[in-house]
Structure formats: C-alpha cells, structure tokens
Amino acid sequence: MSCNSCSSDINTIPKGCKSNGNCGTGDCDKLSVFDWLSNMALPTGQEPMRIVEVRFKNGRKHFYKNVDNLQLSMGDVVAVEGNPGHDVGTVSLTGELVKIQMKKKGIDADSEDVKKIYRKATQKDIDIWQAARDKEYDTQYRGREILSRLGLKMKLSDVEYQGDGNKATFYYTADERVDFRQLIRDLASAFSIRVEMKQVGLRQEAARLGGVGSCGRELCCSTWLTDLRKVNTTAARYQQLSLNPQKLAGQCGKLKCCLNYELDTYLDALTDFPKQDVVLKTEKGDAVFIKMDIFKNLLWYTYKENRSKWYKLTLDQVQEIITLNNNKEKISSLEDYEVDLIEDPKTDFENVVGQDSLTRFDIPKRKKKRKNKNKNRINKPKNQQNTNLPKNQPKKNIIKAKEAVDGNQPKTKVNRNKKRRPPKKSANNTKNS
C-alpha cells in the first residue's frame, strides 16, 4: 500500500512520493513489473532487445522500438511517436523481459502498433509535458459542465493530455450508446485541442482511478491485476457467502475480483460433500439441508415440518445416513446423530505485567482527602487539642497526655518489678493501739 506522501493536498493535486519508493508496492507506479533479469548477462552472440516498454498516465503502457540504439534504463523520460505529434512517457521495462510481456499481451514485434522512440526528453519537452498535465483537472471539470449542459447520459472519468499538449483523450463510461459528435465540437472549441473519446468499462475505470478496498489495501486492479476476469454470483454460492450486493460489490459496482481467488480451493473441497438437494429420510420426517462449514466438515439439517431447530451433523454421519436411505432404510431421528462438538479453549496471552485492562488509564483518579490538622486545632478547645495522638505513640506518653488534659500533675514513676514494702508504723499508731 502506498505511503501517506502519495495523498493529495487541498487542491486535489498529488504530492508525489517523498519516501523514494519505500511503499508496500515498491513504488508509486501502477502495474509495475520487477525486472528479475536485469542482473543476468546475455549469452554470447545474442543481440539485446531493441524494444522497450513506456508507461504513461494511470498505468497505460505501450511498446516502442529503440531505432537509434539509445542507452535507456528504467526511469528515463523519453519522447515517443504520437498520433499526431509526439508523446512523453517514462521507461518502465527494458531487456529480455519485454519479450515475455509482449507475448503475454499478444503483440508482435513487427506490428504497426509498435512505434518508435524519437529521443530522450529534453528539459523543454518535460516543461511542456508538465504544463499539459497541470491542465487535466480543469479540463475534466469544464468537460463535465459541457456534458450536463448537453444532457448526455455518460460519465467523464478521466482526461489525459498528450506530451506535446496538442491532443487530449477523454475517458468515459456509459450504459447505452451515446451520440457525442456535438460534444467533440464543443470540447475542441473550448480547449483548442484535438479531442479523442474513449469508452472504458466500470472495472477499467476503477483501475485507472484507484482507491482502497474493503480489505484496507489498494485495489488489486490498480496495483498488480491485469487480467480482469468475469465474476459470477455462483462463486459466492460455492463459498457459502450471503448474496448481499453491498458486501460483494467493489469500488466499480461489480462483484469483487477477489471472489475468484479461493474459488478453486472451495471447488476441490466440495467434491466430498453431498449435493444440497439431497433429502435425509427419518422416521420423524424428511430433513433438508440448511448450511455447511466446508473446512470443518459440518452440515446443518432441519425437518421440513418443524424448522424451529437445526441439527448439526458431521460429513461422515451425513454420508452414512445417505447410504442407509439408498438401501431403503430410515434412521430413527436426527437427534441420535446430533453432535455436540467440544471446542478447545482458546489460549490467551498471559498478563505478565499485571495490566487489568487497556482502558485503565482512562478512569480518573480519586483525590485523597488530607486531614487539616491546623483546622482541627482551631475548632477544638485547648483542653482537647492533644487528644488526637498518633497510634504508634508509646503508652507512657499517652498517660502523661491524659493527666495533662485532666489538669493533674504527672505521677511519679512506679517500678512494678520491685516488691512492695509494708508501711512503717508511726508513734501515733502505736499509742492508739
């Protein structure tokens, strides 16, 4: 997938790749090909390939003959033969790999479609080319205004200027045949250029414009897919997908091309499954097919008369029931064959750090209430100020504090370990006795 620097700015102008081609696709070009034969030397006596592949806007590529034997490499800007005038493009592929691409597209090296390269583009050619590219967005906007004024049922999707700026190709999509002769006159008079109208399909339009699919990646048709095959709803039925057009349709409004990617795997897996129209005969009644899980080898059946409950069966059980029915035997009921699969508990990651949840920092912390000791001292009388003593204070100090609060003098220390002596008999006591 391309990087963020490829996105457009406020004026819908692409910024261009500023990471020097470090995107997920290798570069910012569409339908790029990796030249894996570039580091290999040619056999002795074989001449190098004189045809190169040149890329234009939105992945449009053509093959051109290198008549003058120019030293060309990938990324060089060249001026090629146009119709009329000349066009400017970038060399996308050279060497022996061009033969494979031409054979893949069915183009002969001696055909008239293979035109020639004039020269390497000069600075003047590049300036004219960039000025013509800058006018494409305004031309497309004004072209849509002319379309709405004429009331033609067609959609103008893209405009591409030729390298010399004397010709523009208008790409459009239409459901019906459109008479655009008046449109060509209006466009030619408005922009003073040669106009060429080219109709494309919905898939080709999505490939030219590009976009991001529901998978979160760039569209396959705009990055690597060149063979746009037809996709049917049967591909979705074989894969047991719900026929929801909103989920199955892509950016082009047609069925997604990725439905064909895993179709062969599903077709191979379905060879072991019975047909969906097979009816299982039981003593309780006939049972019909509801759905299946291909890779888990599970099928669900229900009774025709009572469809409130679905019964889950394995593939081996269903095949066993079918063989019994072919021998004109009926089973008692589907309840006897129902399987309660024991699902293995999923092993989650252990919480070694002690984190309870990911949202633990979102909960605001409660502020701790601090006791204001000075405030308690002001409100309480003097004789009660020292009653709130800390818990860890020794008992001797507590006794002294209580005595100070009561207004009494602190008692003298009493050593309890010493034995108590009897009181001395005074003279008065002896006389009285």
C-alpha positions as CSV (number, residue, x, y, z in Angstrom):
1,M,0.0,0.0,0.0
2,S,1.3,3.4,-0.8
3,C,2.5,5.8,1.8
4,N,0.8,9.0,3.1
5,S,3.0,11.2,1.0
6,C,1.2,10.0,-2.1
7,S,-2.0,11.5,-1.0
8,S,-3.5,14.7,-2.5
9,D,-3.3,18.1,-0.9
10,I,-6.2,20.6,-0.5
11,N,-6.3,21.4,-4.3
12,T,-6.5,17.6,-5.1
13,I,-3.0,17.6,-6.5
14,P,-0.9,14.5,-5.7
15,K,2.1,15.4,-3.6
16,G,4.3,12.7,-5.1
17,C,6.4,10.0,-3.3
18,K,8.8,11.5,-0.8
19,S,10.0,8.2,0.6
20,N,11.9,7.3,-2.6
21,G,9.8,4.3,-3.4
22,N,9.6,2.7,0.0
23,C,5.9,1.9,-0.3
24,G,4.4,-1.5,0.1
25,T,4.1,-2.0,-3.6
26,G,7.7,-1.0,-4.2
27,D,7.0,2.3,-5.9
28,C,4.1,4.7,-6.6
29,D,3.5,3.5,-10.1
30,K,0.6,1.3,-11.1
31,L,1.0,-2.2,-12.5
32,S,4.8,-2.0,-12.1
33,V,6.9,-5.1,-13.1
34,F,10.1,-6.2,-11.4
35,D,12.9,-6.9,-13.8
36,W,14.4,-10.0,-12.4
37,L,16.6,-10.5,-15.5
38,S,18.4,-7.2,-15.2
39,N,21.5,-8.6,-13.4
40,M,21.9,-11.5,-15.9
41,A,24.3,-11.2,-18.9
42,L,23.1,-12.2,-22.4
43,P,24.5,-15.3,-24.0
44,T,27.3,-14.8,-26.5
45,G,26.3,-13.9,-29.9
46,Q,22.8,-12.6,-28.9
47,E,21.8,-9.0,-29.5
48,P,20.0,-7.1,-26.8
49,M,16.2,-6.4,-27.1
50,R,15.6,-3.2,-29.1
51,I,12.0,-2.7,-27.8
52,V,11.2,-1.0,-24.5
53,E,8.1,-0.6,-22.5
54,V,7.0,3.0,-21.8
55,R,4.5,4.0,-19.1
56,F,2.1,6.9,-19.3
57,K,-0.6,8.2,-17.0
58,N,-2.5,5.7,-14.8
59,G,-0.7,2.6,-15.8
60,R,-1.2,3.0,-19.6
61,K,1.7,1.2,-21.2
62,H,2.9,0.7,-24.8
63,F,5.9,-0.8,-26.5
64,Y,8.3,1.3,-28.7
65,K,11.2,0.5,-30.9
66,N,14.6,1.9,-29.9
67,V,15.7,2.6,-33.5
68,D,18.7,4.8,-32.7
69,N,20.1,2.4,-30.1
70,L,19.8,4.8,-27.3
71,Q,21.2,3.8,-23.9
72,L,17.9,3.6,-22.0
73,S,17.3,2.4,-18.5
74,M,14.2,2.2,-16.3
75,G,13.0,5.7,-15.2
76,D,14.3,7.6,-18.2
77,V,11.9,10.1,-19.7
78,V,11.6,9.7,-23.5
79,A,9.8,11.4,-26.4
80,V,7.9,8.8,-28.5
81,E,5.9,8.8,-31.6
82,G,2.3,10.0,-31.2
83,N,-0.8,10.3,-33.3
84,P,-0.2,13.1,-34.3
85,G,2.9,14.8,-32.9
86,H,4.9,13.2,-30.1
87,D,4.1,12.0,-26.6
88,V,6.3,11.9,-23.4
89,G,6.5,8.9,-21.1
90,T,8.7,7.0,-18.7
91,V,10.6,3.9,-19.5
92,S,9.2,1.1,-17.3
93,L,10.9,-2.0,-18.6
94,T,13.9,-2.9,-20.8
95,G,15.8,-6.0,-21.7
96,E,14.7,-9.6,-22.3
97,L,11.7,-9.4,-20.0
98,V,10.0,-7.2,-22.7
99,K,9.6,-10.3,-24.8
100,I,7.6,-12.1,-22.1
101,Q,5.3,-9.1,-21.7
102,M,4.7,-8.8,-25.4
103,K,4.0,-12.5,-25.7
104,K,1.6,-12.2,-22.7
105,K,-0.3,-9.4,-24.4
106,G,-0.2,-10.9,-27.8
107,I,1.7,-8.2,-29.6
108,D,4.1,-9.0,-32.5
109,A,7.4,-7.1,-32.7
110,D,6.8,-6.3,-36.4
111,S,3.2,-5.0,-35.9
112,E,2.2,-1.4,-36.7
113,D,1.2,-0.9,-33.0
114,V,4.9,-0.8,-32.0
115,K,6.0,2.7,-32.8
116,K,9.5,4.2,-32.4
117,I,11.3,6.4,-29.9
118,Y,12.4,9.8,-31.1
119,R,14.9,10.8,-28.4
120,K,15.4,11.3,-24.7
121,A,13.2,14.0,-23.5
122,T,14.9,17.4,-23.2
123,Q,14.1,20.0,-20.5
124,K,11.8,21.8,-22.9
125,D,9.8,18.6,-23.6
126,I,9.4,18.0,-19.9
127,D,8.2,21.5,-19.2
128,I,5.6,21.3,-21.9
129,W,4.6,17.9,-20.6
130,Q,4.2,19.1,-17.0
131,A,2.2,22.2,-18.2
132,A,-0.2,19.9,-20.1
133,R,-0.6,17.6,-17.1
134,D,-1.5,20.6,-14.9
135,K,-4.4,21.4,-17.1
136,E,-6.1,18.0,-16.9
137,Y,-8.1,18.6,-13.7
138,D,-9.6,21.9,-15.0
139,T,-10.3,20.3,-18.4
140,Q,-12.2,17.5,-16.7
141,Y,-14.2,19.9,-14.6
142,R,-15.2,22.0,-17.6
143,G,-15.9,18.9,-19.6
144,R,-18.4,17.7,-17.1
145,E,-20.1,21.1,-17.2
146,I,-20.5,20.7,-21.0
147,L,-21.8,17.2,-20.5
148,S,-24.5,18.4,-18.1
149,R,-25.4,21.2,-20.5
150,L,-25.9,18.8,-23.4
151,G,-27.8,16.3,-21.2
152,L,-25.8,13.3,-22.3
153,K,-26.1,10.1,-20.2
154,M,-22.4,9.4,-19.8
155,K,-19.8,9.9,-17.1
156,L,-16.5,11.6,-17.8
157,S,-14.0,9.8,-15.5
158,D,-10.5,11.0,-16.6
159,V,-8.7,13.2,-19.0
160,E,-5.1,12.6,-20.4
161,Y,-3.1,15.1,-22.4
162,Q,-0.5,14.1,-24.9
163,G,3.1,15.1,-24.2
164,D,3.1,18.0,-26.7
165,G,-0.2,19.4,-25.4
166,N,-1.9,19.3,-28.8
167,K,-4.3,16.4,-28.1
168,A,-6.4,15.1,-25.1
169,T,-8.1,11.8,-24.6
170,F,-11.4,11.8,-22.7
171,Y,-12.2,8.5,-20.9
172,Y,-15.9,8.0,-20.2
173,T,-18.4,5.3,-19.1
174,A,-21.9,4.9,-20.4
175,D,-24.6,2.3,-20.1
176,E,-26.1,3.0,-23.5
177,R,-24.8,4.2,-26.9
178,V,-24.2,7.9,-26.9
179,D,-24.0,10.4,-29.8
180,F,-21.2,12.7,-28.7
181,R,-20.5,14.4,-32.0
182,Q,-21.7,17.7,-30.7
183,L,-19.7,17.1,-27.5
184,I,-16.5,16.8,-29.5
185,R,-17.1,20.1,-31.3
186,D,-17.8,21.9,-28.0
187,L,-14.7,20.4,-26.3
188,A,-12.4,21.2,-29.3
189,S,-13.6,24.8,-29.4
190,A,-13.4,25.3,-25.7
191,F,-9.8,24.0,-25.3
192,S,-8.4,24.4,-28.8
193,I,-7.1,20.9,-29.0
194,R,-7.7,17.6,-30.8
195,V,-10.2,15.5,-28.9
196,E,-10.3,11.7,-28.7
197,M,-13.2,10.0,-26.9
198,K,-12.5,6.5,-25.4
199,Q,-15.1,4.4,-23.7
200,V,-14.0,2.2,-20.8
201,G,-15.8,-0.3,-18.6
202,L,-16.5,0.1,-14.9
203,R,-13.6,-2.2,-13.9
204,Q,-11.2,-0.3,-16.2
205,E,-12.4,3.0,-14.7
206,A,-11.7,1.7,-11.1
207,A,-8.3,0.5,-12.2
208,R,-7.4,3.9,-13.7
209,L,-8.7,6.0,-10.8
210,G,-7.6,3.6,-8.0
211,G,-8.8,3.5,-4.4
212,V,-8.9,1.5,-1.2
213,G,-11.0,-1.7,-1.0
214,S,-12.9,-3.1,2.0
215,C,-9.8,-5.1,3.0
216,G,-8.0,-1.9,3.7
217,R,-5.5,-2.2,0.9
218,E,-5.2,-0.6,-2.6
219,L,-7.4,-2.1,-5.3
220,C,-5.9,-5.1,-7.0
221,C,-6.8,-3.9,-10.5
222,S,-4.8,-0.7,-10.0
223,T,-1.7,-2.3,-8.4
224,W,-1.0,-5.7,-10.0
225,L,-4.1,-7.3,-11.5
226,T,-4.1,-7.1,-15.3
227,D,-6.4,-9.9,-16.2
228,L,-9.9,-8.7,-15.3
229,R,-12.0,-11.9,-15.5
230,K,-15.7,-12.1,-15.2
231,V,-17.1,-12.8,-11.8
232,N,-20.5,-14.6,-11.3
233,T,-22.7,-15.0,-8.2
234,T,-22.0,-18.7,-8.4
235,A,-18.6,-18.0,-7.0
236,A,-20.2,-16.6,-3.9
237,R,-22.6,-19.5,-3.6
238,Y,-19.8,-22.1,-3.7
239,Q,-18.1,-20.2,-0.9
240,Q,-21.3,-20.1,1.2
241,L,-21.4,-16.3,1.2
242,S,-24.6,-14.4,1.7
243,L,-25.7,-12.8,-1.6
244,N,-25.6,-9.3,-0.3
245,P,-24.7,-6.9,-3.1
246,Q,-23.4,-4.2,-0.7
247,K,-20.8,-6.6,0.7
248,L,-19.9,-8.4,-2.5
249,A,-19.6,-5.3,-4.7
250,G,-16.3,-3.5,-5.1
251,Q,-15.5,0.1,-5.9
252,C,-16.6,-0.4,-9.5
253,G,-20.1,-1.6,-8.5
254,K,-19.4,-5.1,-9.9
255,L,-18.7,-8.2,-8.0
256,K,-15.2,-8.2,-6.3
257,C,-12.4,-9.8,-8.3
258,C,-11.1,-11.5,-5.1
259,L,-14.1,-13.9,-5.2
260,N,-12.2,-15.8,-7.8
261,Y,-9.0,-16.2,-5.8
262,E,-10.1,-19.0,-3.5
263,L,-12.8,-20.5,-5.7
264,D,-10.7,-23.4,-6.9
265,T,-9.9,-24.4,-3.3
266,Y,-13.6,-24.4,-2.4
267,L,-14.5,-26.5,-5.5
268,D,-11.9,-29.1,-4.6
269,A,-13.2,-29.3,-1.0
270,L,-16.9,-29.6,-2.2
271,T,-16.2,-32.8,-4.2
272,D,-16.5,-34.8,-0.9
273,F,-19.8,-33.2,0.1
274,P,-23.2,-34.4,-0.9
275,K,-25.5,-32.3,-3.1
276,Q,-27.6,-29.7,-1.3
277,D,-30.9,-31.0,-2.7
278,V,-30.4,-34.4,-1.1
279,V,-33.2,-35.1,1.5
280,L,-32.5,-37.2,4.6
281,K,-35.3,-39.6,5.4
282,T,-36.1,-40.3,9.0
283,E,-39.0,-41.8,11.0
284,K,-39.9,-38.3,12.2
285,G,-40.0,-36.9,8.7
286,D,-37.8,-35.7,5.9
287,A,-34.8,-33.4,6.7
288,V,-33.5,-30.8,4.3
289,F,-30.1,-29.0,4.0
290,I,-29.7,-25.6,5.6
291,K,-26.0,-24.7,5.5
292,M,-22.5,-26.1,5.8
293,D,-19.0,-25.4,7.0
294,I,-16.7,-26.7,4.3
295,F,-13.3,-26.7,6.2
296,K,-14.8,-28.1,9.4
297,N,-16.8,-30.8,7.6
298,L,-20.0,-29.8,9.3
299,L,-23.6,-29.7,7.9
300,W,-26.8,-28.4,9.4
301,Y,-30.2,-30.1,8.6
302,T,-33.7,-29.5,9.8
303,Y,-37.1,-31.2,9.4
304,K,-39.5,-29.9,6.8
305,E,-42.5,-29.9,9.1
306,N,-40.6,-28.4,12.1
307,R,-37.9,-25.9,11.2
308,S,-37.5,-24.4,14.6
309,K,-34.3,-26.3,15.4
310,W,-31.2,-27.1,13.3
311,Y,-29.3,-30.2,13.8
312,K,-25.5,-30.2,13.4
313,L,-24.0,-33.3,11.8
314,T,-20.6,-34.3,10.6
315,L,-19.8,-35.2,7.0
316,D,-19.3,-38.9,7.8
317,Q,-22.7,-39.1,9.6
318,V,-24.5,-37.5,6.6
319,Q,-22.9,-39.9,4.2
320,E,-23.8,-42.8,6.5
321,I,-27.5,-41.6,6.5
322,I,-27.5,-41.3,2.7
323,T,-26.2,-44.8,2.3
324,L,-28.9,-46.1,4.6
325,N,-31.5,-44.3,2.6
326,N,-30.2,-45.7,-0.6
327,N,-30.7,-49.2,0.9
328,K,-34.3,-48.2,1.7
329,E,-33.7,-47.8,5.4
330,K,-34.7,-45.0,7.6
331,I,-33.0,-43.7,10.7
332,S,-34.9,-43.0,13.9
333,S,-34.3,-39.3,14.2
334,L,-31.6,-36.6,13.7
335,E,-31.3,-36.2,17.5
336,D,-29.5,-39.5,17.7
337,Y,-26.9,-38.3,15.3
338,E,-26.5,-34.8,16.6
339,V,-23.1,-33.9,17.6
340,D,-22.1,-31.6,20.4
341,L,-18.6,-30.5,19.4
342,I,-16.3,-29.9,22.3
343,E,-14.5,-26.7,21.5
344,D,-10.9,-26.4,22.7
345,P,-10.4,-23.4,25.0
346,K,-8.5,-20.7,23.3
347,T,-5.2,-19.9,24.9
348,D,-4.9,-16.2,25.5
349,F,-1.8,-14.2,26.2
350,E,-0.8,-14.2,29.9
351,N,-0.9,-11.0,31.7
352,V,2.6,-10.9,33.0
353,V,2.7,-7.2,33.6
354,G,-0.3,-7.1,35.8
355,Q,-2.4,-4.9,33.5
356,D,-6.1,-5.3,34.1
357,S,-7.4,-3.6,31.0
358,L,-6.3,-1.3,28.2
359,T,-8.6,1.4,29.5
360,R,-7.2,1.5,33.0
361,F,-5.6,5.0,32.3
362,D,-9.0,6.4,31.2
363,I,-10.5,6.2,34.6
364,P,-9.9,9.4,36.5
365,K,-8.0,9.0,39.8
366,R,-9.8,9.9,43.0
367,K,-8.2,12.7,45.0
368,K,-7.2,11.7,48.5
369,K,-8.7,13.8,51.3
370,R,-6.0,15.2,53.5
371,K,-6.8,16.0,57.1
372,N,-6.1,19.5,58.0
373,K,-4.5,19.4,61.5
374,N,-4.4,23.1,61.9
375,K,-8.2,23.4,61.2
376,N,-8.9,20.8,63.9
377,R,-6.7,22.7,66.4
378,I,-8.6,26.0,65.8
379,N,-12.1,24.4,66.2
380,K,-11.3,22.3,69.3
381,P,-10.8,23.8,72.8
382,K,-7.3,23.9,74.4
383,N,-8.0,21.1,76.8
384,Q,-8.9,18.8,73.9
385,Q,-6.2,19.7,71.4
386,N,-3.8,16.8,72.3
387,T,-6.4,14.0,72.5
388,N,-5.8,13.0,68.8
389,L,-2.5,11.4,69.3
390,P,-0.8,9.0,66.8
391,K,-1.4,5.3,67.2
392,N,2.2,4.4,67.4
393,Q,2.9,6.6,70.4
394,P,4.1,4.7,73.5
395,K,1.7,4.2,76.4
396,K,3.8,6.3,78.8
397,N,3.3,9.3,76.7
398,I,-0.4,8.6,76.5
399,I,-0.8,8.5,80.2
400,K,1.1,11.8,80.6
401,A,-1.1,13.4,78.0
402,K,-4.3,12.3,79.7
403,E,-3.1,13.6,83.0
404,A,-2.2,16.9,81.4
405,V,-5.7,17.2,80.0
406,D,-7.3,16.5,83.4
407,G,-5.2,19.2,85.0
408,N,-3.4,16.9,87.4
409,Q,0.3,16.6,88.0
410,P,2.0,13.7,86.4
411,K,2.5,10.8,88.8
412,T,5.9,9.6,89.8
413,K,7.2,6.5,88.2
414,V,6.3,3.3,89.8
415,N,8.6,0.4,89.4
416,R,6.3,-2.6,89.5
417,N,9.1,-5.0,89.4
418,K,10.2,-4.0,93.0
419,K,8.4,-5.7,95.9
420,R,6.1,-3.5,97.9
421,R,7.3,-2.8,101.4
422,P,4.9,-2.7,104.3
423,P,4.2,0.8,105.7
424,K,6.2,1.9,108.7
425,K,4.4,2.1,112.0
426,S,4.3,5.5,113.3
427,A,4.3,6.6,117.0
428,N,0.7,7.7,116.8
429,N,-0.4,4.4,115.6
430,T,1.3,2.5,118.4
431,K,-0.2,4.7,121.1
432,N,-3.7,4.3,119.6
433,S,-3.3,0.6,119.5
